[in-house]
Amino acid sequence: MEQKAAKIKLLLLDVDGVLTNGQIIYDGAGNELKMFDVRDGHGLKLVQRAGIQVGIITGRKSEVVSRRAAELGIEILYQGALNKLEPYEQIVAQTGLPEEQIAYVGDDLVDLPVLRRVGFAATVADADEAVCQRVDYVAGLPGGRGAVREICDLLLKASGAWQEITARYFGDNA
């Protein structure tokens, strides 16, 4: 698993159930609300500093997701992807990366076609059982509650970039 994780140059993510807890809230005016974990966001910034690109492939369309992606500097963003393999194949073609250098984090059956193709497949603790059985890594934390940060840390440690990227926080004792 660590050998696979060490090769990753692109981390792709689902949103609902991965970057969020999967709940969608509508206020009285019909506005959609989602909650994102700041630790997950910081983890994504850390992997970006290590040279790992980050992208999103999600089945729903949401202005909230567009805003969060912009805040995190995520330029690869595909929303409304009912068949996630289509945008995935476009991303592979655009980046020119071999699939063994791509990771994907998904939590439900719709994510399985992409999870089966990537070099490193991961999911969250509260994912569908069929997904948990078919990935390289199951995070100990649930979606929207630090699972993405856990996976980011794993990628950084496996690649050997952890000490350099976190030195500013730990000083010389990382």
C-alpha positions in Angstrom: 0.0 0.0 0.0 2.8 2.5 0.9 4.6 1.8 -2.4 1.4 2.7 -4.3 0.9 5.8 -2.2 4.5 6.9 -2.7 3.9 7.3 -6.5 1.0 9.7 -6.4 1.2 12.9 -8.3 -2.6 13.6 -8.5 -5.2 13.2 -5.8 -8.8 13.2 -7.0 -11.7 13.4 -4.6 -15.5 12.9 -4.5 -17.3 15.5 -2.4 -20.5 14.3 -0.7 -19.5 11.7 1.8 -15.8 12.4 1.4 -15.1 16.1 1.7 -18.4 16.4 3.5 -20.4 14.1 5.8 -22.8 13.5 3.0 -25.6 15.6 4.3 -27.1 18.3 2.2 -28.9 21.1 4.1 -31.3 23.6 2.4 -32.2 26.8 4.3 -35.6 28.4 4.2 -34.6 30.4 1.0 -33.6 27.2 -0.8 -29.8 27.8 -0.4 -27.7 24.7 -0.3 -25.4 24.3 2.7 -22.5 21.9 3.1 -19.9 21.6 5.9 -16.3 21.1 5.1 -13.6 20.1 7.7 -10.8 22.7 7.8 -8.3 19.9 8.7 -9.2 18.3 5.3 -8.6 21.6 3.6 -5.2 22.0 5.3 -4.2 18.5 4.3 -5.0 19.3 0.7 -2.9 22.4 0.9 0.0 20.4 2.3 -0.1 17.8 -0.5 -0.2 20.7 -3.0 2.9 22.2 -1.4 4.5 18.8 -2.0 3.7 19.0 -5.7 0.7 16.7 -5.7 -2.1 18.1 -7.8 -5.7 17.9 -6.4 -8.9 17.6 -8.3 -12.6 17.0 -7.7 -15.1 14.7 -9.5 -18.6 14.9 -8.1 -22.0 13.8 -9.2 -23.8 16.9 -8.0 -23.5 20.5 -9.1 -23.1 23.0 -6.4 -21.9 26.6 -6.1 -20.7 25.7 -2.6 -18.3 23.2 -4.1 -17.1 25.7 -6.7 -16.3 28.1 -3.9 -14.5 25.6 -1.7 -12.4 24.4 -4.7 -11.5 28.0 -5.4 -10.5 28.6 -1.8 -8.2 25.6 -1.9 -6.7 26.4 -5.3 -8.2 23.3 -6.9 -8.5 23.9 -10.6 -9.5 20.4 -11.7 -13.2 20.4 -11.0 -15.8 18.3 -12.6 -19.4 18.6 -11.3 -22.6 16.9 -12.4 -20.5 13.8 -13.4 -23.1 11.0 -13.3 -20.5 8.7 -15.0 -17.3 9.6 -13.2 -15.1 7.6 -15.6 -15.8 10.2 -18.4 -14.2 13.2 -16.5 -11.5 10.8 -15.1 -10.4 9.8 -18.6 -10.4 13.5 -19.6 -8.1 14.3 -16.6 -5.8 11.4 -17.5 -5.5 12.7 -21.0 -5.0 16.3 -20.0 -2.4 15.6 -17.3 -0.6 12.9 -19.2 -0.1 11.1 -15.9 0.0 7.3 -15.8 -2.8 5.8 -13.8 -0.4 4.5 -11.2 0.4 8.1 -10.3 -3.3 9.0 -9.6 -5.2 8.5 -6.4 -9.0 8.7 -5.9 -11.0 8.9 -2.7 -14.7 7.9 -3.1 -17.3 6.5 -0.7 -20.1 5.0 -2.7 -20.9 2.5 -5.6 -20.8 5.3 -8.2 -17.1 5.7 -7.3 -16.1 2.1 -8.0 -15.3 2.4 -11.7 -12.7 5.1 -11.0 -11.4 3.4 -7.8 -10.7 0.3 -9.9 -8.6 2.3 -12.3 -6.3 4.4 -10.2 -3.0 3.5 -8.7 -4.1 4.2 -5.2 -7.7 3.8 -4.2 -8.9 5.1 -0.8 -12.2 5.6 1.1 -13.5 6.9 4.3 -14.5 5.0 7.4 -18.2 5.3 6.8 -18.2 4.3 3.1 -20.4 1.7 1.6 -19.1 -1.8 2.5 -18.6 -2.8 -1.1 -16.3 0.2 -1.5 -14.3 -0.6 1.6 -13.7 -4.1 0.3 -12.2 -2.9 -3.0 -9.7 -0.1 -2.0 -6.1 0.0 -1.0 -6.8 2.1 2.1 -9.8 2.7 4.4 -9.4 5.8 6.6 -10.1 5.5 10.3 -12.2 8.7 10.2 -15.5 9.3 8.4 -16.1 11.6 5.5 -16.2 15.3 6.2 -14.5 14.6 9.6 -10.8 14.4 8.9 -10.6 11.4 6.6 -9.2 13.4 3.7 -6.5 14.9 6.0 -5.6 11.4 7.1 -5.2 10.3 3.5 -3.1 13.4 2.7 -0.8 12.7 5.6 -0.4 9.1 4.4 0.5 10.3 0.9 3.1 12.8 2.3 4.7 10.2 4.6 4.8 7.5 1.9 6.4 9.9 -0.6 9.0 11.0 1.9 7.8 14.6 1.8 6.3 14.8 5.3 9.3 16.2 7.1 10.0 18.9 4.5 6.4 20.0 4.2 5.7 20.0 7.9 9.1 21.4 9.1 7.7 24.9 9.5 5.3 23.6 12.1 7.6 21.2 14.0 10.9 23.0 13.5 13.9 20.6 13.1 12.2 17.8 15.2 9.7 16.6 12.7 
